[in-house]
C-alpha cells in the first residue's frame, strides 16, 4: 500500500532564533488530553513559539505565522492558551470579527473541561467572553478596536486574523503586555487580500524576514509567485495539513475564475498591491488643479534611473504665482532607448537645474549633456536624496504642491511605501504594486526638491 502523501511539514520561509529548551511539548501534552494530537507541523511550530532561554523567558517575545485557510492554524494558539491557563498567565485573545473570538471561546471552554483545567468562571456574553481559573489563569476574548485593551495588563497578547490588524489597533494593544515579567505577542493569519485593511502583519513579516526584528520569530507556508490553480505540487508546498484534514478533492472544489484569490487564500501568496500606500490617492488628488497655474521663474528637471535598470523617468517643477510648486512628469521610457529624448527636451526648455539620480545611468547622462553643450547635472549624494524625500513629504502635507493629476504619476504616488536609506533614519520610496514604476515619483521628488529650495535673487535697490 502506497504511503499517504502529506503537505510540506516545515515552513517555506521562517526566522527562528536559536534555542535549546521549549515548553511546546508541555502544551502539546495538554492539547492531547482534549482527544486530539497536534500534527507534525503544528508540534514543530509549537516548539518554536514556546522556546525559552536559560532564564526561562520566551525566546520570541513576538512570533507571527501565516498559513493558508483551513489548515488548522488556530490549534497552536489554543494549545498555548491551555498551557497559559495551567501556568497562571493572563492572556488576551483578539480577533477581527466577534464571531471568531466567540467561536474560539466556545472551543477552548470545552477543551479545558477535557484537559481537566478547572475553570471557576466562564462568561459567554457576546464580545466579553472570558475563562478564569481559580488560581489566577485568565483568557479574555475581545473584538479589536482602536481603543480596546487600554489600561489593562496581560502576559500574552494573541492577534488572530492578523491580516486585518491595523496600526491604530496596534497602538492601543502593544503596551498591554509591557508590565509582564515574561511577555509574548503572537500574530496569526493569512496574507492580506485586496480588501484587507491591516498593515501591521505585512510590516512585521518584512521586518523579521529582513533580519531587523528583535527577539522575534516568523514562519509561513507560501508560494513565491502566482501559480496556476491546478498546480498540485504548489498545493502540497503551501498546505501542511493536505493529506490529513485537507484533501485534494476539497481544494479542487475551491478553484474558480479568480486565480489571484486562490493564490492568496489557498497558496499563501504575498502580493504587494494590497498594502496601504504611504501616500493615498485621495491625499494626492486633493492637490490637483484643473488647469496649469500661472508659473513664475525657471523650471527644474529631475531625472531618475530606476532601481530595476529598466526605465528612466523625467519630471519638471516650477513655482506658481501663489507660491506653490507645480510638478509634472514628462515621460518614462526604457533605459535601453537611450538619452536622446531627454537631451532634446533639455535643449529646448533650457531648465535652470537638472538633477539626475541612479547609478545605472546618471554618469552617462552627464556625458551626453556635456557633448550637447549643456550645463552638467547635479548628481546628489545619499544625504541629499534623503533630504529631497523629506522635503517632498513636508511639501505634500503642507499643501505646497500642485499637479495636473496625470494618471501614470497618480498610480506611482498612490502605490508606494517608504524604504530605509542610510543608517540615520533616512527614507525613500518603493512600489507596492507590480507594474508600477516608482521612478516617476522619484523624478518628481528630485525636481520638487531643487525648485522648492531655490532662492530667487532679489534685485538690489539703490537709495539716495
FIZA-835683 format. One record per residue (C-alpha): residue in three letters; x, y, z. Coordinates in steps of 0.001 Angstrom, whole numbers, padded with zeros to 6 digits, always signed. Example, Ala and Ser with C-alpha at 12.3 -4.5 7.8 and 13.67 -1.06 7.14 Angstrom:
BEGIN
Ala+012300-004500+007800 Ser+013670-001060+007140 
***
This chain:
BEGIN
Unk+000000+000000+000000 Unk+001422+003385-001037 Unk+002316+005792+001733 Unk-000133+008654+002045 Unk+001249+011930+000739 Unk+001374+014864+003145 Unk+001801+018573+002657 Unk+005115+020186+003470 Unk+005657+019953+007236 Unk+008258+022703+007572 Unk+007730+026376+006684 Unk+008665+027627+003233 Unk+010138+030711+004940 Unk+010976+031192+008603 Unk+013160+033073+011047 Unk+013687+031145+014280 Unk+016104+032282+016969 Unk+018394+029575+018434 Unk+017096+027747+021498 Unk+017743+024552+023447 Unk+014593+024321+025570 Unk+010885+024724+024872 Unk+007552+024479+026645 Unk+005961+023351+023404 Unk+005862+019691+024393 Unk+004052+020528+027628 Unk+001437+022436+025634 Unk+001108+019548+023180 Unk+000502+017101+026024 Unk-002259+019301+027446 Unk-003771+019567+023967 Unk-003667+015756+023619 Unk-005849+015424+026726 Unk-008690+017006+024720 Unk-008773+013980+022425 Unk-006638+015339+019567 Unk-002946+015455+018810 Unk-001035+018276+017187 Unk+000036+017361+013667 Unk+003751+017123+012943 Unk+003996+020659+011568 Unk+001921+022008+014457 Unk+004209+020359+017001 Unk+007296+021837+015342 Unk+005630+025252+015272 Unk+004556+024923+018919 Unk+008141+024239+019956 Unk+009347+027362+018157 Unk+006619+029590+019573 Unk+007211+028406+023128 Unk+011004+028255+023097 Unk+012601+029563+026316 Unk+016092+030768+027171 Unk+018291+029904+030160 Unk+016353+032365+032332 Unk+013024+030799+031442 Unk+011955+033757+029303 Unk+010333+033383+025893 Unk+012998+033397+023188 Unk+010496+035002+020816 Unk+008764+037889+022558 Unk+006924+038285+019270 Unk+006016+035467+016920 Unk+004000+035607+013731 Unk+002891+032874+011362 Unk+000892+032729+008149 Unk-000768+029606+006786 Unk-003453+029213+004100 Unk-007014+028729+005268 Unk-008442+025567+006814 Unk-005065+024089+007739 Unk-005660+024338+011498 Unk-003563+027390+012367 Unk-005691+028165+015455 Unk-004786+024880+017151 Unk-001382+026244+018117 Unk-002778+029230+019995 Unk-005405+027022+021620 Unk-002603+024813+022930 Unk-000789+027977+024005 Unk-003890+029126+025929 Unk-004262+025752+027670 Unk-000670+025987+028873 Unk-001172+029599+029900 Unk-004258+028818+031975 Unk-002441+025919+033641 Unk+000512+028192+034447 Unk-001475+031197+035734 Unk-000906+033509+032766 Unk-003191+036390+031846 Unk-003993+036133+028128 Unk-005904+038463+025807 Unk-007209+036772+022663 Unk-008264+039261+019979 Unk-009884+038767+016593 Unk-011154+040959+013767 Unk-014666+039501+013930 Unk-016768+038972+017041 Unk-017916+035608+015666 Unk-014301+034414+015554 Unk-013460+035325+019145 Unk-016752+033808+020365 Unk-016128+030553+018477 Unk-012635+030284+019959 Unk-014054+030873+023461 Unk-016578+028060+022964 Unk-013894+025690+021703 Unk-011407+026498+024478 Unk-014096+026164+027154 Unk-014816+022601+026019 Unk-011110+021799+025741 Unk-010433+022969+029320 Unk-013017+020520+030627 Unk-011427+017623+028761 Unk-007904+018680+029784 Unk-009030+018817+033435 Unk-008226+022506+033805 Unk-010515+023869+036495 Unk-012461+026893+035223 Unk-014045+028833+038075 Unk-015688+031433+035836 Unk-016740+031107+032213 Unk-018547+034188+030904 Unk-020145+033918+027484 Unk-021649+037391+026894 Unk-021004+038102+023212 Unk-017927+040324+022870 Unk-016910+039986+026534 Unk-016165+036279+026845 Unk-013625+035065+029397 Unk-012272+031983+031123 Unk-010873+032247+034676 Unk-009203+029505+036676 Unk-009387+029519+040441 Unk-005677+030231+040836 Unk-005073+033211+038526 Unk-005137+031913+034967 Unk-007157+034147+032630 Unk-008087+034191+028947 Unk-010237+037109+027824 Unk-011681+037391+024319 Unk-012208+040683+022536 Unk-013002+042022+019090 Unk-010292+044525+018154 Unk-010973+048252+018192 Unk-008696+051291+018196 Unk-009186+051691+021970 Unk-009775+048160+023252 Unk-007240+046961+025817 Unk-006122+050366+027040 Unk-005374+050388+030759 Unk-005377+046593+031076 Unk-002404+044311+031667 Unk-001700+040815+030336 Unk+001171+038373+029892 Unk+000208+037217+026408 Unk-001461+039023+023510 Unk-002863+036862+020707 Unk-003791+038585+017453 Unk-005935+036283+015330 Unk-006933+037286+011770 Unk-003768+039382+011844 Unk-004095+040389+008197 Unk-006742+042850+009452 Unk-004618+044201+012326 Unk-004355+047968+011845 Unk-001787+050420+013173 Unk-004469+052180+015239 Unk-005339+048876+016929 Unk-001675+048058+017500 Unk-001159+051436+019174 Unk-003774+050589+021785 Unk-002773+046949+022281 Unk+001006+046649+022075 Unk+001623+048105+025528 Unk-000771+045845+027424 Unk+001961+043208+027930 Unk+004698+045681+028889 Unk+004243+045174+032645 Unk+004553+041400+032412 Unk+007764+039781+033631 Unk+007697+037466+030619 Unk+005523+038961+027842 Unk+004684+037405+024483 Unk+002708+038557+021450 Unk+001536+036019+018854 Unk+000083+037019+015477 Unk-001523+034517+013133 Unk-003377+034866+009879 Unk-003189+034634+006108 Unk-001681+037002+003531 Unk-003873+040093+003101 Unk-006299+040309+000218 Unk-007120+043386-001838 Unk-009724+044491+000707 Unk-007705+043805+003873 Unk-007305+046926+005993 Unk-004399+045817+008151 Unk-000773+046773+007596 Unk+000900+045605+010840 Unk+001145+041924+009821 Unk+002716+042807+006479 Unk+005292+045153+008001 Unk+006141+042703+010788 Unk+006776+039968+008233 Unk+009043+042208+006178 Unk+010949+043347+009261 Unk+011635+039846+010565 Unk+012474+038302+007180 Unk+014911+041155+006510 Unk+016743+040335+009757 Unk+015730+043528+011543 Unk+013400+042055+014154 Unk+014379+041906+017826 Unk+013503+038770+019827 Unk+011072+037955+017016 Unk+010171+034845+015056 Unk+008251+034155+011855 Unk+007003+031146+009886 Unk+004955+030904+006714 Unk+003742+028379+004183 Unk+003527+030096+000816 Unk+004440+030165-002867 Unk+006891+032781-004114 Unk+004924+033760-007203 Unk+001457+033326-008653 Unk+000845+029724-009655 Unk-001836+028072-011809 Unk-004687+026962-009527 Unk-004421+023391-010795 Unk-000735+023054-009827 Unk-000985+020196-007324 Unk+002690+020483-006359 Unk+002002+024042-005188 Unk-000906+022759-003096 Unk+001378+020407-001198 Unk+004081+023043-000810 Unk+001774+025623+000809 Unk-000646+023451+002807 Unk+000929+021437+005627 Unk-002382+019747+006521 Unk-003004+018458+002992 Unk-003320+014698+003311 Unk-004763+014899+006841 Unk-007580+017403+007468 Unk-007379+018743+003901 Unk-007783+016700+000717 Unk-007097+017318-002947 Unk-010825+016939-003600 Unk-011656+019793-001198 Unk-009078+022070-002812 Unk-010300+021312-006345 Unk-013762+022490-005278 Unk-012278+025871-004275 Unk-010997+026708-007765 Unk-012978+029445-009505 Unk-012134+032061-012122 Unk-010375+034227-009503 Unk-006820+032903-009736 Unk-005340+035645-007537 Unk-007728+034992-004658 Unk-006945+031271-004866 Unk-003223+032040-004744 Unk-003643+034239-001671 Unk-006129+032144+000303 Unk-005025+028622-000635 Unk-001367+029025-001660 Unk-000344+031746+000792 Unk+000894+034165-001875 Unk+002009+037556-000556 Unk+001126+040204-003100 Unk+002221+043814-002934 Unk-000762+045774-004123 Unk-002991+045093-001122 Unk-000800+047116+001201 Unk-001697+050617+002224 Unk+000180+053265+000246 Unk+002302+055746+002172 Unk+000566+058470+000132 Unk-003099+057775-000533 Unk-004792+058503-003821 Unk-007185+060851-002028 Unk-004306+062803-000482 Unk-002583+063181-003832 Unk-005719+064081-005768 Unk-006607+066745-003214 Unk-003630+068711-004591 Unk-004695+068577-008240 Unk-005546+071669-010294 Unk-007968+071784-013221 Unk-005607+073846-015355 Unk-001884+074543-015300 Unk-001485+077524-012967 Unk+000415+080693-013742 Unk+004088+079872-013369 Unk+006917+082184-012458 Unk+010648+081791-012520 Unk+012578+078949-014108 Unk+011895+075247-014364 Unk+013804+072445-012675 Unk+014185+068949-014055 Unk+014509+065674-012177 Unk+015763+062519-013912 Unk+015623+059148-012177 Unk+017084+055888-013484 Unk+015007+053132-011860 Unk+016448+050571-009454 Unk+015377+047736-011734 Unk+017572+049068-014525 Unk+014675+049013-016973 Unk+013237+052542-017024 Unk+014227+056176-016710 Unk+011736+058919-015808 Unk+011886+062686-016224 Unk+009750+065278-014444 Unk+009714+069062-014081 Unk+008833+071529-011345 Unk+008227+075271-011301 Unk+006911+077744-008769 Unk+003448+079197-009185 Unk+002310+082760-008675 Unk+000685+081578-005437 Unk+003996+080357-004056 Unk+003332+076635-004518 Unk+005349+074220-006672 Unk+003685+072720-009748 Unk+005064+069303-010699 Unk+004554+067270-013859 Unk+006002+064102-015333 Unk+007358+064401-018877 Unk+007842+060736-019718 Unk+009044+057312-018596 Unk+010937+055264-021177 Unk+013144+052153-021321 Unk+016749+052950-020444 Unk+017901+050970-023448 Unk+016220+053559-025700 Unk+018986+055978-024786 Unk+019052+059557-023520 Unk+018325+061361-026792 Unk+014750+062208-025803 Unk+015995+063696-022528 Unk+018678+065756-024288 Unk+016178+067047-026857 Unk+013872+068239-024081 Unk+016670+069915-022152 Unk+017966+071656-025287 Unk+014506+073062-025940 Unk+013431+074001-022385 Unk+016814+075114-021015 Unk+015982+074452-017354 Unk+017839+076198-014556 Unk+018943+072920-012976 Unk+018895+069241-013890 Unk+019312+066754-011051 Unk+019881+063113-012004 Unk+019955+060048-009763 Unk+020576+056387-010446 Unk+023978+054741-010644 Unk+022933+052820-013767 Unk+022577+055942-015895 Unk+023376+059282-014271 Unk+027009+059432-015369 Unk+026128+058504-018947 Unk+023548+061308-018941 Unk+026182+063719-017633 Unk+028453+062735-020535 Unk+025636+063151-023079 Unk+024771+066582-021674 Unk+028402+067663-021881 Unk+028595+066630-025534 Unk+025421+068620-026212 Unk+026945+071711-024618 Unk+024552+071662-021669 Unk+025384+072521-018096 Unk+026386+069468-016060 Unk+023593+067914-013990 Unk+023615+067788-010218 Unk+024410+064247-009059 Unk+023037+064067-005497 Unk+024669+062241-002619 Unk+022780+059792-000419 Unk+022443+062534+002184 Unk+020905+064842-000410 Unk+018477+062150-001621 Unk+017309+061738+001974 Unk+016892+065500+002196 Unk+014928+065556-001068 Unk+012474+062897+000112 Unk+011929+064654+003434 Unk+011412+067972+001633 Unk+008821+066410-000664 Unk+006938+064811+002229 Unk+006788+068128+004064 Unk+005642+069938+000923 Unk+002978+067315+000328 Unk+001382+067560+003744 Unk+001790+071334+003975 Unk-000216+071644+000744 Unk+002686+073305-001074 Unk+002496+071028-004133 Unk+000045+071069-007036 Unk-000235+068902-010154 Unk-002459+068077-013133 Unk-003380+064567-011915 Unk-001587+062622-014642 Unk-002831+059002-014421 Unk+000618+057362-014547 Unk+002020+059689-011890 Unk-001038+059264-009673 Unk-000647+055498-009939 Unk+003014+055708-008903 Unk+002376+058066-005987 Unk-000622+056160-004619 Unk+001124+052769-004653 Unk+004261+053488-002677 Unk+005743+052762+000713 Unk+008832+054018+002490 Unk+012156+052206+002332 Unk+015171+052834+004528 Unk+018124+054802+003164 Unk+021408+055202+005005 Unk+021835+054476+008700 Unk+020276+057520+010338 Unk+016569+057077+009695 Unk+016532+058379+006120 Unk+013903+057122+003725 Unk+012988+056826+000080 Unk+010039+055178-001658 Unk+009384+051845-003346 Unk+006405+050460-005232 Unk+003938+048112-003546 Unk+002148+047095-006732 Unk+003576+045051-009555 Unk+003830+047067-012756 Unk+004062+050452-011028 Unk+007180+052424-011971 Unk+008351+054240-008845 Unk+010970+056216-010796 Unk+008124+058518-011875 Unk+007618+059578-008267 Unk+011365+059750-007631 Unk+011897+062086-010587 Unk+009128+064378-009323 Unk+010748+064433-005885 Unk+014105+065453-007369 Unk+012559+068250-009419 Unk+010486+069485-006489 Unk+013469+069487-004158 Unk+015558+071702-006437 Unk+012666+074008-007197 Unk+011466+074427-003614 Unk+014992+075043-002372 Unk+015837+077652-004999 Unk+016140+081135-003572 Unk+015319+083845-006059 Unk+017789+086664-006212 Unk+016256+089943-005176 Unk+017108+092996-007200 Unk+019293+095353-005242 Unk+017731+098753-004786 Unk+019867+101855-004559 Unk+018578+104597-002289 Unk+019786+108140-002317 
***
